[in-house]
Amino acid sequence: MQPPGEDLASLRSGLGHPAGTVPALWPFYTSPTDGRMTQELEAEHAALSLFGLHQQSQRQPMHKHGVSVGAALRALHHSDRFSAEAVDRRVAAAVNTTSVAALVYRLRGLVPQLRSIGQPLDYDALLRDIKHWHHSESRRRVRRDWGLAYHSWGAQPDKQQPTNAS
């Protein structure tokens, strides 16, 4: 096993490359395959590569169970670091893609912004969402879930809510 920084560099090396073509990522793959490319392996490659980008130079883990992409992007929208309108445009560009490659390309632009505000997301859920992006019906469900989380006005998922002790 390499030191953590080298592992992250290995993960990032997959950005912009098809799954299975970057030997540095091979030790990190867990998706079963019979030697053929699968949608799960493509999704895993994308999620690993994006995680490597997200975790770069961060002390806190950027993978947090239960924080959907929509919720993480909502936090970005509400941050003072970027214009809400610019974030809305980038999010719209991502969710309106129809191919996995285009989605990953758009997420590759949003992940550094999430990193800059220290906002984690659930990479296991992202892997599933990317896998579902291949099919129009499941892509619509992912878009709906992201949209509902992005536009919700309820409590932030990773913020501690005050308790009413009476």
N, C-alpha and C positions, 0 to 999 in steps of 0.2 A: 504494500500500500504506500502510496506517495504522501508527502506532507499535504495538509488541507489546501494550501494555495495552489499546489501543482494539480491536485484533483480538480479544483475549480477551473484552472486553465484548460485541463483536458475536457471538461464539460463544455466550456465556452468554445472550444475548437470545433464543435459540431454546428455552430451557427452558420447558416447559409449553405450547409452541405446536406445531401440526402442521407437518410438513415442507413447505417451499415457501411458507409464509405470512409469513416474516420476511425482508424484503429485505436486511437486514444480513448474512444468512448466504449469500445467493445467490452471492457471489464465491468462497466456499469449497467449494461443491458440485463434485464431480467425477463423480458417478454419471450415466451416460447416461440420458436420458429423451426420450421423443417428445412431451413436454408433459403426460403423464399421471403420476400418482403411482405410484411403484414401491416395492416392499419394500426395495430397496437404497437408494433415496433417503431413505426413512423411517429406516432404520438409520444412514445416514451423518449425517443431521440429528441424531439422538439422540447418536451418538458424538461429533460435533463439539461439541454443546452441553455434554455431560458433561465433555469435555476442557477446555473453557473454564472450567468450574466448578472442575475439579481443578487446573489450572495457575495459577489466580488466586493472586497474592502468593507464588508459589514461584520460587526461583532455579534449582533443579534441574529438568530436564525430567520431567514426570509421565507421559510416554509412554515406555515402555521395551519394546522388542521382546522377546518371549518370556516376559513376566510375565503369566500368565493371570489372569482375574478371580478364579478360585478361589485361586490362590497369593497374590494381593494381599490378598484377604479373610482368608486364613490368617494373614498378617502382622498384620492388624488384630486378629484374634482373640487372637493371642499378645502383642500390645502391652500395656503396663501402663496405657495411657491410657483404655481402655474395659473395662467388664465383659465377660468372655468370654461369659457367658450372654446379655447384651444383644446382642452382636454375632451370636451364634448365632440369636437370634430375628429380627433384621433380615435376616440372610442367608436364613433359612428363608422369611421373608415374600417376599423377592425371587424365590427360585427356585421358589416355589409359584405364582407368577402364571402366567396363561395368555395374557394379551394383552401385546403390545409396550408399549402405553401404561402398563400397570400395572408392568411390569418397569422401564421407564425411570424411573417415579415412585419406585420403591423404590431404584434405583441412585442417584437424585438425593439420597437421604438418606444413602447409604453413602459416596459420593464425598468429601464434605467431611471425613468421618472419616479416609479414606485420606489426604487432603491434610494433615490435622493431624499425621499421623505421617510425612509425607514419603514415602509408599509409592506408587511409580508402577505403572502397568499398561500392557499392550499394547492401544492403542486400535484398531489394525488388526484384532486378534483380536476385540475387543469389537464392532466393526462387524459382523464376520461372525457372531458369536454372536447379536446382535440380529436380523440378517436371518434367521437360522435359527429364531428364536423364533416366527415366524409359523406354523410347521408342527409338529404334535404329535410326529412321529417325530424330526425334527431337534432339537426343543426337548428331548426326552428325552436325546439325545446331549449337548447342551450342558450340561444339568443334571448328567449323569453326569460329564462332564469337570470341571466346576466342583467338584462334590462330591468327586471323587478328589483334586483339588489342594487343596481346603479341608481335608480330613481326613487328608492324607498326613502321615507322621511323618518323612519323609526330609529331606534337606538343603533349605534355603531357596534358591530359584532365584537371588536376587541377592546372596547372601552368598558371600564368597570362602572356599573350603574350605581348611583347612590341608593342606599337602603333607607327605608322609613322605619326608624326605630321609635315606636311609640308605646 
